[in-house]
Amino acid sequence: MRLKIITGRRLLSVLTLGLAFCTASCTSLVNEKQMEQFFADLGNTSMTVYPTYIKRMAKDDTGKPLGHDASNSGYEYKETERLAAFLRCECLADVTVLDEEVPLGGKWQKSQYGIFKAGSRAFGDYVAAHPIDTEYAMMVEYAIPFDKVWAVHAYVVNARGEIVWILHLNEHFDVFTDINPQIPAEGTDVLLEFLRTGWPDTSAKCATQAAETRPMNTPAGILYDFESELPAGSDSNGIPLGFSTFSDGNSSVILSRTGDHPPRTGETAGNTVLKLDLNVAEWAGVVNTFGNQEINTWTPRDWSAHDGFSFWLYGSNSGTSLYVDLIDNRKNCSTYDDGERFTYSFTDNFSGWKQVTIQFSDMNRRDIGNRAPDDGLGLTHVHGWGFGVLKTGGPTTYYIDDFELHSGKPVR
């Protein structure tokens, strides 16, 4: 039987389910009131992270298990840093990483629960004997008996060494089998995916931290006239920056600049516009995420002194559903696109060029499941905009020109 991980704040249920596969007494390792306090503290606490331990089992030439393989077991510092970066990015805690190697070796237990129980208690005893300067401490252990990860274990104790949260994931859980971890890095993928949806959402804390550094205000006027090459690049995590396209798996979209387009009244000679060639089964479009000059770092802009924006669009009166997204605040050290989306929808019900004007006050939040902050359209940290198309029913082309910010009193 495989179990779906329960998300949100129902971790008591998850814990009980997760440990039901060892023994009923397993839950006695944790005091529920202390665990509830730990969850309440997340987002406003401190945590020491110790090196991740990889526990391997030796075997003879016939494949028979021999016990704990101390010579091939050890500590993974890269995976430790990944966990620490995640805790910081999600604003779960102020993190200190130590290089002290907590001894979780010992003999290879007969069951996953045996390893789990011994590891959690050994970690608690170590922290109790080696005082920390943070409120909590965390350590992760991966059991690898042969050629793949057998179990993912995580332990959190308080400064007294008392166990306040423990995690045991194995093949009984979708979050484990969906990734099917073979190596320690994939074990970390399992752990982070669980924590991303299983631990409390501290995005409000992230939004506060991000707001502490306010970018320069963007002046009103035309931001993009598409007369020069479209900036494009990516950040250190491979997330596209500048201009890029998006689509479902069955749609196509080609982005280009062109001077060969239907003429627009009042345009200058040789005017160049943005061209989108699409064939959309579900959804597709273009997005412009703001980067630095090198287009390798997210660089937000302050639009709070303005009340809206506009752009020219060439319509064909096709009845196609269109939308514009604004990418607002995101967490201050994210490793994925967690920008908060606000959207405005309209219809291609006109022929020829039309200036589409959108007030920020007419945009509504759109949840795309990326654990974005939910703090309203602040406009002090705008990370980009996008133009989307739904179900064209065949090949179609849209032209866009002169994306412009409009002055006005600040929107609050």
C-alpha positions as CSV (number, residue, x, y, z in Angstrom):
1,M,0.0,0.0,0.0
2,R,1.2,3.5,-0.9
3,L,0.1,6.6,1.0
4,K,-0.3,10.1,-0.3
5,I,1.5,12.7,1.8
6,I,-0.9,15.0,3.6
7,T,0.0,18.6,3.0
8,G,-0.4,21.8,5.0
9,R,-0.3,21.8,8.8
10,R,-1.7,18.3,9.3
11,L,1.8,17.0,10.2
12,L,0.5,15.1,13.2
13,S,-1.5,12.9,10.9
14,V,1.5,12.5,8.5
15,L,3.8,11.6,11.4
16,T,1.4,8.9,12.6
17,L,1.0,7.5,9.1
18,G,4.7,7.6,8.4
19,L,5.6,5.7,11.5
20,A,2.8,3.1,11.3
21,F,5.1,1.0,9.2
22,C,7.7,0.6,11.9
23,T,5.8,0.1,15.2
24,A,3.0,1.7,17.1
25,S,5.5,2.7,19.8
26,C,7.5,4.8,17.3
27,T,5.4,7.9,17.9
28,S,6.4,7.8,21.5
29,L,9.8,9.1,20.4
30,V,8.2,12.5,20.0
31,N,6.2,14.6,22.5
32,E,3.3,16.0,20.5
33,K,3.1,19.3,22.4
34,Q,6.8,19.9,21.7
35,M,6.2,19.1,18.0
36,E,3.3,21.5,17.9
37,Q,5.5,24.2,19.4
38,F,8.2,23.5,16.9
39,F,5.8,24.0,14.0
40,A,4.6,27.2,15.7
41,D,8.2,28.4,15.9
42,L,9.0,27.8,12.2
43,G,9.5,31.1,10.5
44,N,10.7,32.8,13.7
45,T,13.4,30.5,15.1
46,S,17.0,29.3,14.6
47,M,18.4,26.0,13.7
48,T,21.7,24.2,13.5
49,V,22.1,21.8,10.6
50,Y,24.6,18.9,10.9
51,P,26.2,17.0,8.0
52,T,23.9,14.5,6.3
53,Y,24.9,10.9,7.1
54,I,24.9,8.2,4.4
55,K,24.6,4.7,6.1
56,R,25.6,1.8,3.8
57,M,25.5,-2.0,4.4
58,A,28.3,-4.3,3.4
59,K,27.7,-7.6,1.5
60,D,29.8,-10.6,0.6
61,D,30.6,-11.8,-3.0
62,T,27.3,-13.6,-3.1
63,G,25.3,-10.5,-2.2
64,K,24.6,-11.7,1.4
65,P,24.3,-8.8,3.9
66,L,27.2,-8.5,6.3
67,G,26.2,-5.5,8.4
68,H,27.1,-1.8,8.6
69,D,29.8,-0.8,6.1
70,A,31.7,1.8,8.1
71,S,34.4,2.2,5.4
72,N,31.8,3.2,2.7
73,S,29.5,5.1,4.9
74,G,30.1,8.8,5.5
75,Y,28.9,12.4,5.3
76,E,27.5,14.4,2.4
77,Y,28.3,18.1,2.8
78,K,26.7,19.1,-0.5
79,E,23.4,17.6,0.5
80,T,23.7,19.4,3.9
81,E,24.1,22.7,2.1
82,R,21.1,22.0,-0.1
83,L,19.0,21.4,3.1
84,A,20.3,24.6,4.7
85,A,19.7,26.6,1.5
86,F,16.1,25.3,1.5
87,L,15.4,26.2,5.1
88,R,16.8,29.7,4.4
89,C,14.9,30.1,1.1
90,E,11.6,29.1,2.7
91,C,12.3,31.5,5.6
92,L,11.8,28.6,8.0
93,A,14.7,29.4,10.3
94,D,17.9,31.3,10.7
95,V,20.3,28.5,9.8
96,T,23.8,27.7,11.1
97,V,25.7,24.8,9.4
98,L,28.2,22.9,11.4
99,D,30.8,20.5,10.1
100,E,30.7,18.3,13.3
101,E,30.1,14.7,12.2
102,V,27.5,13.3,14.5
103,P,28.2,9.5,15.0
104,L,25.2,7.7,13.7
105,G,27.1,4.6,12.7
106,G,26.8,1.6,15.0
107,K,25.5,-1.7,13.7
108,W,23.1,-2.1,10.8
109,Q,19.7,-2.7,12.4
110,K,17.4,-5.4,11.2
111,S,14.7,-3.0,10.1
112,Q,14.2,0.6,8.8
113,Y,12.6,1.3,12.2
114,G,15.7,0.0,14.0
115,I,17.9,2.4,12.0
116,F,15.5,5.2,12.5
117,K,15.1,4.7,16.2
118,A,18.8,4.4,16.8
119,G,19.6,7.4,14.6
120,S,17.1,9.7,16.3
121,R,18.2,8.8,19.8
122,A,21.9,9.1,18.9
123,F,21.4,12.5,17.4
124,G,19.4,13.7,20.5
125,D,22.1,12.4,22.8
126,Y,24.8,14.2,20.8
127,V,23.1,17.5,20.9
128,A,22.4,17.2,24.6
129,A,26.1,16.5,25.2
130,H,27.3,19.3,22.8
131,P,25.3,22.5,23.5
132,I,24.2,24.5,20.5
133,D,23.6,28.2,20.1
134,T,20.2,27.8,18.3
135,E,16.8,26.8,19.4
136,Y,16.7,23.6,17.3
137,A,19.0,21.2,15.5
138,M,18.4,19.0,12.4
139,M,20.1,16.1,10.8
140,V,19.3,13.8,7.9
141,E,20.2,10.2,7.3
142,Y,19.8,8.0,4.2
143,A,19.9,4.3,4.5
144,I,21.4,2.6,1.4
145,P,21.7,-1.1,1.9
146,F,22.6,-2.0,-1.7
147,D,22.3,0.1,-4.8
148,K,19.6,2.6,-4.0
149,V,18.2,4.7,-1.2
150,W,16.1,2.4,1.1
151,A,14.8,5.1,3.5
152,V,15.0,8.8,4.1
153,H,15.2,9.8,7.8
154,A,15.2,13.3,9.3
155,Y,15.5,14.3,12.9
156,V,14.9,17.6,14.7
157,V,15.7,18.1,18.4
158,N,15.5,21.1,20.6
159,A,18.5,22.6,22.4
160,R,18.1,20.1,25.2
161,G,18.4,17.2,22.8
162,E,14.7,16.3,23.1
163,I,13.2,15.0,19.8
164,V,10.6,17.4,18.5
165,W,10.1,16.1,15.0
166,I,11.1,13.0,13.0
167,L,10.5,11.8,9.5
168,H,10.6,8.3,8.1
169,L,9.9,8.0,4.3
170,N,10.2,4.9,2.2
171,E,8.5,3.0,-0.7
172,H,5.1,3.3,1.0
173,F,4.9,7.0,0.1
174,D,4.2,8.6,-3.2
175,V,6.7,11.4,-2.5
176,F,9.3,8.7,-2.3
177,T,8.3,6.4,-5.2
178,D,7.6,9.3,-7.5
179,I,11.3,10.2,-7.3
180,N,12.5,6.7,-6.7
181,P,15.8,7.8,-5.2
182,Q,18.9,5.9,-6.2
183,I,21.7,8.2,-4.9
184,P,22.0,10.6,-1.9
185,A,21.1,13.7,-4.0
186,E,17.8,12.1,-5.0
187,G,17.2,11.3,-1.3
188,T,17.5,15.0,-0.7
189,D,15.0,15.6,-3.5
190,V,12.5,13.4,-1.7
191,L,13.1,15.2,1.6
192,L,12.8,18.7,0.2
193,E,9.7,17.9,-1.7
194,F,8.1,16.6,1.5
195,L,9.2,19.7,3.5
196,R,8.0,22.0,0.7
197,T,4.4,20.9,1.1
198,G,4.4,19.2,4.5
199,W,5.9,21.9,6.8
200,P,4.0,25.1,7.5
201,D,4.0,27.8,4.9
202,T,6.2,30.7,6.0
203,S,5.9,32.8,2.9
204,A,4.6,35.8,4.8
205,K,8.0,35.9,6.6
206,C,9.8,35.7,3.2
207,A,7.7,38.6,1.9
208,T,8.7,40.7,4.9
209,Q,12.4,39.9,4.4
210,A,12.2,40.7,0.6
211,A,10.4,44.0,1.3
212,E,13.3,45.2,3.5
213,T,15.3,46.0,0.4
214,R,13.3,48.1,-2.0
215,P,14.4,48.6,-5.6
216,M,14.6,51.9,-7.4
217,N,11.3,53.2,-8.8
218,T,10.7,52.6,-12.5
219,P,9.7,55.9,-14.2
220,A,6.5,56.1,-16.3
221,G,6.8,55.7,-20.0
222,I,7.5,53.0,-22.6
223,L,9.5,50.1,-21.1
224,Y,9.7,48.0,-24.3
225,D,9.3,49.3,-27.8
226,F,10.9,46.1,-29.2
227,E,13.4,48.1,-31.4
228,S,16.4,46.2,-30.0
229,E,17.2,42.6,-29.3
230,L,15.2,40.9,-26.6
231,P,17.2,40.3,-23.5
232,A,17.4,36.6,-22.5
233,G,19.3,34.5,-20.1
234,S,18.9,32.4,-16.9
235,D,19.8,32.5,-13.2
236,S,22.1,30.1,-11.4
237,N,19.3,27.6,-11.1
238,G,18.5,27.6,-14.8
239,I,15.3,29.6,-14.5
240,P,14.8,31.7,-17.6
241,L,15.2,35.5,-17.3
242,G,14.4,38.2,-19.8
243,F,12.1,37.1,-22.6
244,S,11.1,33.4,-22.9
245,T,8.0,31.4,-24.0
246,F,5.8,29.0,-22.1
247,S,3.2,26.4,-23.2
248,D,1.5,23.1,-22.3
249,G,3.0,20.0,-23.8
250,N,0.8,20.0,-26.9
251,S,1.1,23.7,-27.9
252,S,3.7,25.6,-29.8
253,V,4.9,29.2,-29.6
254,I,7.6,31.0,-31.5
255,L,8.8,34.4,-30.3
256,S,10.5,36.9,-32.6
257,R,10.9,40.6,-33.5
258,T,9.8,41.8,-36.9
259,G,9.4,44.9,-39.0
260,D,7.1,43.0,-41.4
261,H,3.8,43.5,-39.7
262,P,0.4,45.1,-40.3
263,P,0.9,48.9,-40.1
264,R,-0.2,50.8,-37.0
265,T,-1.4,54.4,-37.3
266,G,1.2,56.8,-36.1
267,E,4.1,54.4,-36.0
268,T,7.5,55.5,-37.2
269,A,9.1,54.2,-40.4
270,G,10.8,50.8,-39.8
271,N,9.0,50.2,-36.5
272,T,9.7,46.8,-35.0
273,V,7.2,44.8,-33.0
274,L,7.1,41.6,-31.0
275,K,5.6,38.7,-32.9
276,L,4.1,35.5,-31.5
277,D,3.3,32.6,-33.8
278,L,1.1,30.1,-31.8
279,N,-0.8,27.0,-32.1
280,V,-2.4,26.5,-28.7
281,A,-4.2,23.4,-27.5
282,E,-4.5,24.6,-23.9
283,W,-2.2,27.5,-23.1
284,A,0.9,29.3,-24.3
285,G,2.5,32.7,-24.4
286,V,5.5,34.9,-23.6
287,V,6.9,36.0,-20.3
288,N,9.4,38.7,-19.5
289,T,11.1,38.2,-16.1
290,F,13.3,41.1,-15.0
291,G,17.1,40.5,-14.7
292,N,20.2,42.5,-14.2
293,Q,22.4,43.8,-17.1
294,E,24.0,40.4,-17.5
295,I,20.5,38.7,-17.4
296,N,21.7,36.1,-14.8
297,T,20.1,37.5,-11.6
298,W,16.5,38.3,-10.7
299,T,16.2,42.1,-10.4
300,P,12.8,43.4,-9.3
301,R,11.4,46.8,-10.1
302,D,9.3,49.2,-8.1
303,W,6.1,50.1,-9.9
304,S,4.2,51.4,-6.8
305,A,4.1,55.0,-8.1
306,H,1.9,53.9,-11.0
307,D,-1.6,52.8,-11.5
308,G,-1.4,50.6,-14.5
309,F,0.2,49.7,-17.9
310,S,-0.8,49.4,-21.5
311,F,0.4,47.8,-24.8
312,W,-0.7,47.7,-28.4
313,L,-2.1,44.4,-29.6
314,Y,-3.1,43.4,-33.1
315,G,-6.3,41.4,-32.9
316,S,-8.2,39.3,-35.4
317,N,-11.6,39.2,-33.7
318,S,-11.2,35.5,-33.2
319,G,-12.9,35.3,-29.9
320,T,-9.8,33.7,-28.4
321,S,-9.3,34.1,-24.6
322,L,-6.3,36.2,-23.7
323,Y,-4.7,37.2,-20.4
324,V,-1.9,39.3,-19.0
325,D,0.0,38.3,-15.8
326,L,2.0,40.5,-13.5
327,I,4.7,38.7,-11.5
328,D,4.9,40.4,-8.1
329,N,6.8,39.5,-5.0
330,R,8.9,36.3,-4.6
331,K,11.0,34.9,-1.7
332,N,14.4,36.4,-1.3
333,C,16.5,33.4,-2.0
334,S,14.3,31.0,-4.0
335,T,15.7,28.3,-6.2
336,Y,12.6,28.1,-8.4
337,D,10.1,30.5,-9.8
338,D,7.8,31.4,-6.9
339,G,6.7,34.8,-8.1
340,E,3.2,35.7,-7.0
341,R,0.9,36.1,-10.1
342,F,-1.8,38.6,-10.7
343,T,-3.9,38.4,-13.9
344,Y,-6.2,40.3,-16.1
345,S,-8.3,38.4,-18.7
346,F,-9.9,39.7,-21.9
347,T,-11.0,38.5,-25.3
348,D,-9.7,39.0,-28.9
349,N,-13.0,40.6,-30.0
350,F,-11.5,43.4,-32.2
351,S,-9.7,43.6,-35.5
352,G,-6.5,45.5,-36.1
353,W,-4.4,47.4,-33.6
354,K,-5.8,48.3,-30.2
355,Q,-4.2,49.8,-27.1
356,V,-5.0,47.5,-24.2
357,T,-5.0,49.4,-20.9
358,I,-5.0,47.6,-17.6
359,Q,-5.3,49.1,-14.1
360,F,-3.5,47.3,-11.3
361,S,-6.7,47.5,-9.3
362,D,-8.4,45.3,-11.9
363,M,-6.0,42.4,-11.6
364,N,-6.7,39.3,-9.5
365,R,-4.4,36.9,-7.8
366,R,-3.9,33.6,-9.6
367,D,-2.5,30.6,-7.7
368,I,-0.3,28.4,-10.0
369,G,0.8,26.1,-7.2
370,N,4.3,27.5,-6.8
371,R,4.1,28.4,-3.0
372,A,4.3,32.0,-3.9
373,P,3.9,34.7,-1.2
374,D,0.3,35.7,-0.6
375,D,0.7,39.3,0.5
376,G,-1.4,41.2,-2.1
377,L,-0.2,43.2,-5.1
378,G,2.4,45.4,-3.4
379,L,4.1,46.6,-6.6
380,T,7.3,47.4,-4.8
381,H,9.0,44.2,-6.0
382,V,7.7,43.5,-9.6
383,H,9.5,40.6,-11.2
384,G,8.0,40.6,-14.7
385,W,4.9,40.3,-16.8
386,G,3.5,37.8,-19.3
387,F,1.0,37.6,-22.2
388,G,-1.0,34.3,-22.5
389,V,-3.3,32.7,-25.0
390,L,-5.8,30.0,-24.5
391,K,-7.0,27.4,-27.1
392,T,-6.5,29.0,-30.5
393,G,-8.0,26.1,-32.4
394,G,-5.2,26.3,-35.0
395,P,-2.2,28.4,-36.0
396,T,-2.5,32.1,-35.2
397,T,-0.2,35.2,-34.9
398,Y,-0.3,38.1,-32.5
399,Y,1.7,41.3,-32.6
400,I,2.6,43.4,-29.5
401,D,4.2,46.8,-29.4
402,D,5.0,49.6,-26.9
403,F,4.6,48.2,-23.4
404,E,4.1,51.3,-21.3
405,L,3.8,52.2,-17.6
406,H,1.2,54.8,-16.7
407,S,1.7,57.4,-13.9
408,G,-0.8,57.9,-11.2
409,K,-1.2,57.8,-7.4
410,P,0.3,54.8,-5.7
411,V,-1.9,51.7,-5.5
412,R,-2.2,50.4,-1.9
